[in-house]
Amino acid sequence: MAFTARWGILATGWIAEKFTIDLLIDPATRGTADVAHVVAAVASSSGEAQARSFATKVKAPHDTVCYGGYEDLVKDKNVDIVYIASPHSHHFAHALLALNAGKHVVCEKPITVNARQAEILYKTAKKNNLFFLDAVWTRYFPLSVQIRQIITSGEVGEILRVTADTSMGEEMDDLWKRQKRRKVNLDLAGGALLEIGIYSITWIFQTLYHTLPASKRQPPNKIMSHMVKYPETGVDEDTTFIVSFPTSSPSGSSGRGSHGVGMTAFPLATDPDQRGTAGPSVRIQGTKGEIQVLGMPFQPDRYKVVPLRDGDATMSVREVLCPFPAGGHGMYYEADEAARCVREGKLESETMPWDESLLIMKVMDDIREQGGLKYPDAIESTDLH
Ligand SMILES: NC(=O)c1ccc[n+]([C@@H]2O[C@H](COP(=O)([O-])OP(=O)(O)OC[C@H]3O[C@@H](n4cnc5c(N)ncnc54)[C@H](OP(=O)(O)O)[C@@H]3O)[C@@H](O)[C@H]2O)c1
């Protein structure tokens, strides 16, 4: 019989809606039979009516409990896992609230504002014997799993370089002056790096670092970056970085090392005409060929394996489509992973181990420091009072 995870949804904004709709999709539509999900409760800091309106909008079952505050949600005995969907400026406080109430946690990306906060969350999860997942959803897609397998199989040779561009093509003044969007608000830890650049880093890490056996993984030995700020709020609007590793995948030991070039921007676009004419958003380049990821780096739906031309006339490009079943967003894959880990009593997922998640936060700290991007003390702090 399938294990059923009972979820509590903390916050009712844009991504909470997408995630909850995905949770409510029948797992059988994606071939999942061993785990299932129920939305046990929803909480909004804007009041119970907002929680109720959210539950109605996502078509949650009528018995879903709606709370007008997060404190009530984390106390609910019918909730196993709390999904944190507040702005990342507040993940530290809200994740701690859930962990201290004895709940497993799936926390939206980036898990915190900085590595110091993330470290405290992981220590607290360990101390309280609770599962904690850094919800970078792309990692759990079958597409990502397949690409990691292609790398470890050696089919494209030694991976020496990865490029990844996550740029949205949005007008900064429109985002801020007209829409007052969270993602360009300094007080809510806005900026391209933390909001979307994390996906470029995700691709660099899941290809150059995660594909190595755990014993051979080594942290980056050099990080260089360039950051352009939006003068109206001080957040980064355009950031490029090079992350170098002493190792290369899949063997780790050729001595050549490898590097990832990550790009992220609000005003520039990965896919300017939204028809894919700019080519792949991620290129994973090896000595025998490359893997090209098509679609935005956070939600790609196909990839190509392109062998290096070496005079072989039979060489052919392989294109693999990875559509999202049942019209879903693709967030159900991370939910399934969380449910399986909780069922098995695991504290962390092998797809996104705590030490790797922490390392990624350290890389982002480093890039922010180089660019002089500091958030207000109230949200950089590890002291909640
Ligand atoms: N995985 C993805 O693809 C993806 C996509 C977008 C965003 N995200 C991440 O998910 C998080 C939420 O993003 P979002 O786009 O859903 O944001 P959003 O639409 O602004 O929603 C955030 C929600 O958090 C709650 N909240 C609590 N304290 C708040 C505060 N001080 N200011 C504003 N809202 C506050 C509010 O819900 P209540 O009023 O109900 O409490 C609000 O609706 C961010 O960390 C973001 O990086 C992930």
The ligand as an SDF file (V2000), in Angstrom:
LIG
                    3D

 48 52  0  0  0  0  0  0  0  0999 V2000
   10.4690   26.5270   -7.1000 N   0  0  0  0  0  0  0  0  0  0  0  0
   10.1100   27.5130   -7.8630 C   0  0  0  0  0  0  0  0  0  0  0  0
    9.9530   27.3870   -9.0600 O   0  0  0  0  0  0  0  0  0  0  0  0
    9.8750   28.8550   -7.2850 C   0  0  0  0  0  0  0  0  0  0  0  0
    9.2300   29.8130   -8.0550 C   0  0  0  0  0  0  0  0  0  0  0  0
    8.9490   31.0370   -7.4740 C   0  0  0  0  0  0  0  0  0  0  0  0
    9.3580   31.2830   -6.1780 C   0  0  0  0  0  0  0  0  0  0  0  0
   10.0140   30.3490   -5.4640 N   0  0  0  0  0  0  0  0  0  0  0  0
   10.4480   30.6120   -4.0980 C   0  0  0  0  0  0  0  0  0  0  0  0
    9.2930   30.4980   -3.2730 O   0  0  0  0  0  0  0  0  0  0  0  0
    9.2790   31.5290   -2.2930 C   0  0  0  0  0  0  0  0  0  0  0  0
    7.9830   32.3090   -2.4350 C   0  0  0  0  0  0  0  0  0  0  0  0
    7.9230   32.9020   -3.7090 O   0  0  0  0  0  0  0  0  0  0  0  0
    6.5420   33.3790   -4.3780 P   0  0  0  0  0  0  0  0  0  0  0  0
    6.8910   33.8090   -5.7540 O   0  0  0  0  0  0  0  0  0  0  0  0
    5.4890   32.3930   -4.1740 O   0  0  0  0  0  0  0  0  0  0  0  0
    6.2610   34.6840   -3.5230 O   0  0  0  0  0  0  0  0  0  0  0  0
    4.8770   35.4140   -3.2730 P   0  0  0  0  0  0  0  0  0  0  0  0
    3.9260   35.1470   -4.3770 O   0  0  0  0  0  0  0  0  0  0  0  0
    5.2120   36.8050   -2.9320 O   0  0  0  0  0  0  0  0  0  0  0  0
    4.2790   34.6820   -1.9800 O   0  0  0  0  0  0  0  0  0  0  0  0
    4.9440   34.6850   -0.7660 C   0  0  0  0  0  0  0  0  0  0  0  0
    3.9410   34.4500    0.3470 C   0  0  0  0  0  0  0  0  0  0  0  0
    4.6480   34.3890    1.5750 O   0  0  0  0  0  0  0  0  0  0  0  0
    3.8370   34.8780    2.6240 C   0  0  0  0  0  0  0  0  0  0  0  0
    4.5990   35.8510    3.4140 N   0  0  0  0  0  0  0  0  0  0  0  0
    4.9900   35.6730    4.6940 C   0  0  0  0  0  0  0  0  0  0  0  0
    5.6800   36.7150    5.1350 N   0  0  0  0  0  0  0  0  0  0  0  0
    5.7570   37.5840    4.0950 C   0  0  0  0  0  0  0  0  0  0  0  0
    6.3580   38.8700    3.9490 C   0  0  0  0  0  0  0  0  0  0  0  0
    7.0220   39.4690    4.9390 N   0  0  0  0  0  0  0  0  0  0  0  0
    6.2410   39.4830    2.7680 N   0  0  0  0  0  0  0  0  0  0  0  0
    5.5880   38.9030    1.7400 C   0  0  0  0  0  0  0  0  0  0  0  0
    5.0080   37.6860    1.8330 N   0  0  0  0  0  0  0  0  0  0  0  0
    5.0900   37.0330    3.0020 C   0  0  0  0  0  0  0  0  0  0  0  0
    2.5760   35.4390    1.9960 C   0  0  0  0  0  0  0  0  0  0  0  0
    1.5880   34.4280    2.1280 O   0  0  0  0  0  0  0  0  0  0  0  0
    0.5030   34.4680    3.3030 P   0  0  0  0  0  0  0  0  0  0  0  0
   -0.0530   35.8520    3.2960 O   0  0  0  0  0  0  0  0  0  0  0  0
   -0.4810   33.4640    2.9000 O   0  0  0  0  0  0  0  0  0  0  0  0
    1.1930   34.1360    4.5690 O   0  0  0  0  0  0  0  0  0  0  0  0
    2.9390   35.5640    0.5240 C   0  0  0  0  0  0  0  0  0  0  0  0
    1.8100   35.4100   -0.2980 O   0  0  0  0  0  0  0  0  0  0  0  0
   10.5480   32.3380   -2.5150 C   0  0  0  0  0  0  0  0  0  0  0  0
   11.5460   31.9100   -1.6310 O   0  0  0  0  0  0  0  0  0  0  0  0
   10.9710   32.0140   -3.9370 C   0  0  0  0  0  0  0  0  0  0  0  0
   12.3630   32.0620   -4.1220 O   0  0  0  0  0  0  0  0  0  0  0  0
   10.2530   29.1280   -5.9940 C   0  0  0  0  0  0  0  0  0  0  0  0
  1  2  1  0
  2  3  2  0
  2  4  1  0
  4  5  1  0
  4 48  2  0
  5  6  2  0
  6  7  1  0
  7  8  2  0
  8  9  1  0
  8 48  1  0
  9 10  1  0
  9 46  1  0
 10 11  1  0
 11 12  1  0
 11 44  1  0
 12 13  1  0
 13 14  1  0
 14 15  2  0
 14 16  1  0
 14 17  1  0
 17 18  1  0
 18 19  2  0
 18 20  1  0
 18 21  1  0
 21 22  1  0
 22 23  1  0
 23 24  1  0
 23 42  1  0
 24 25  1  0
 25 26  1  0
 25 36  1  0
 26 27  1  0
 26 35  1  0
 27 28  2  0
 28 29  1  0
 29 30  1  0
 29 35  2  0
 30 31  1  0
 30 32  2  0
 32 33  1  0
 33 34  2  0
 34 35  1  0
 36 37  1  0
 36 42  1  0
 37 38  1  0
 38 39  2  0
 38 40  1  0
 38 41  1  0
 42 43  1  0
 44 45  1  0
 44 46  1  0
 46 47  1  0
M  CHG  2   8   1  16  -1
M  END
$$$$
